[in-house]
């Protein structure tokens, strides 16, 4: 057992909940990181209090903090309730092909996101749900049994002890289940988990709707009744139930569950790619997804994490799957065999290589790529820029948004508005200095205080008087590619810089 499990009291084992039809189990943790993109890109800065004030928290981490390397456990659960325990509408569960609710909670997708000290390129390690591991306080079982089994055992114990408050039973038993999963992941990977994020079915469904769908590519058409996947070959945009079916499918894939893990990685990369490259289609909708469907540990300062993990917003994120040793069938069903020492070595070697690359990059002289003129007291990453085109020049607002993102400003929405002769930067409250800095970068256009602007946001209006020559013609440095990347070698890493075609 790893050091990270200290203080998590074991519960006497008893028979676990009955297994569910695997074809009905849902793989939805791929949405978690995409919700956190709000923080990573700075989009949520101006809405920070409102966002975090509405997110459900759980006390499962001791001394997580925001300093040093960060290991975040991203978990998807197939709960038929939202983060506050409210049942999902029937039209949502019907659309998700989620099957009947048996009362058993599954955590079927498990990803550890490692962000190095000081930021830098991140790596996400996927753990197959059927990995056969030691679960602290329980037994050797599939890793996705840790959360539901220990939650059920804790509920039984609390009821036996005379606890009748259903809300307390739900909260404390869920906490025990999450702690067991954290302990199992720590034991398998050798990493100490610093933070925890969990998303439910509704979050996955609404996330893909909020960003206008996600681009994926299939090598061949699929029609799998068990997952509901009925998709053509080639590039396509999917959302809602189709997106869920895409990441659920395992039947008919070359490596079964391992192929499904790769699908999850590609899908998550595609979501991050779309949000980071083009900005979310609806910031309020994404905020709503986070508040309704996300659970994070109570000690997580998302704002501090956003500052540390800013390089993820540049597409510097790689997805890998832990090494496995084939499968077998035993008393726990079909399991995936893993050797924790091999996994420890794999994870540590990847993290060490990451650190070495960062040190080598830091030793090289870096040319200044950000244009001069931004005052020292204006921290660009604290502001999100929304751009409105009120001129007759097509695409000008997009060019302005890209230019300002090179200065470090968060990229907000890009849209049109009624024609105007004057270009202006609108701001609210004490954001005047930042507005003036942006105005200077755009050729000295006017600034205007406007109470309708959200704090932390600046709205740039491009009028007919705007001089396009002030926008550098070079491509946005450090931004994710906007074209689909070539498919990586079989089994190779997946990144947030492009979307390969897969099985």
C-alpha positions, 0 to 999 in steps of 0.5 A: 500500500502506498503512503498516500493511503495512510489514515483511510480506515479499512472496512470489513469486506462483504460481498460486492454489489452484483455485476452489471451488463458490461454493454451498459457501462458508460465511459465518460471521464473523458469529459473531465479534463475538458471541463477543467479547460475553463480554468486552464485557458483562463476563460473562467478567471472573470467568472471564478467565484461564480464557477467554484461557488457552484461546484460540489466538493468532497473531502478525499485528499489530505494536504493536496496543495497547489505547489510542486508537481500535481497528480490529478485523478480524473474519474467518470461515474455512470451515476443517474443523478447530477452532482447534487444528487438530483435524478437525471431527466428520463429524456437524458437517460433515454438518449444516453442508452444507459439502460436501467438503473440497478443502483450500482455506481461504476467508475469505469474510466480512470485517468491520472493527469501529471503536471510537473512543478512549475507547469510545463508539458503534461501527461495523462496516464489511462488505467484500464477499468478491468486492471486487477489490483489491490484495493486498500481495505478490501481485496484484489479486484478490478480497479473499477470495483474500488469506488462502488464496493467500498461505498456499498460497504460503508453504507452497510456499516453506517446503517448498522451503526444506526445512522438514518440521515440519507444525505449523510450516508450518501456523502460519507459513503461516497467519500469512502469509495473515492478514497479507496479508488485513490488508494488503489491508483496510488498503489498501482502507479506509485504516484501520490494523488494531489487532487480529484475530479469526477464527472457524471453522465449528464456532464459528458452529454451536456459538454459535447452539446455546449461546445457544438460537437467534437471532431473525430475520425473512424477508419471504418463504419461501426454499428454496435447495438450494445454501445449504441455506436452507429457511425460512418467511416471518415471525419465527422462531428459527434455530440451527445448520445453519439459521442457517448457511444463512440467512447463506450464501444469495445465490441468489434474493436481490435483490442477490446477494452484497450482499444476503447481506452484509446478511443477515450484518449482520442476523444479527450484530445479532440475536445481539448483541441477544439476548445483550446484552438477555437474557444468554447462555443458557450462559456455559460453552458460550460460553466453550467456543466461544471456546476451541475456535473463536476465533483472536485476535492475540497482543497483544490484551488483551481485558480492556482492550478490554472496558473501552474498548468498554463502550458496545457492551454498550448496543447502540451498534453500527451495521453498514454496507457499503462503497460498491461500483461494480457488478460485472464478469467478468474472469480472476478470475471474477465480481468486485465493483468498488470504488474505494479512494479512495471507500471511504477517504472513506466510512469516514473520513466515518462515523468523523468523524461518529461523533467529532463526535456523541460530542463534542457528547454530551460537551459536554451536562450529563448527569444521574446515572442510576445510583442513589446508594449504590455505594461508590467502591471497587466497580467494578461492571463487574468483576462479573457478577450471577447471580440466583436466584428462591427466592420465589413472585413470578414475574419478580422475579429478572428485575427484580432483574437489570435493576436491577443492570445499571443500576448497571453490573454485568454481567448473568449468568444468571437462574434459579429455585432451591428456595424460601427464606425469606431473601434473600442475596448469595453471594460468594467470596474478596475480593468481599465489598465488592461483595456488600455494595454489591449487598445495600445496593441490594436493601434491605440483604439479607444476604451470605454467603461461598460457595466455590462461587461463581465469582470475579468473580461474585455470586449474588443469591438472592431469598427470600420476605422480599424487598421488591420496592419497592426496585426502581425501576419505570423501564425499564433506561436504556441497555439494548438494546430488547427488541422488534423494531425497525421495518425500516430504509429500504432500504440503511439502517444496521442496529444491535444495537437490534432485528431488521428483517424482510429479504429 
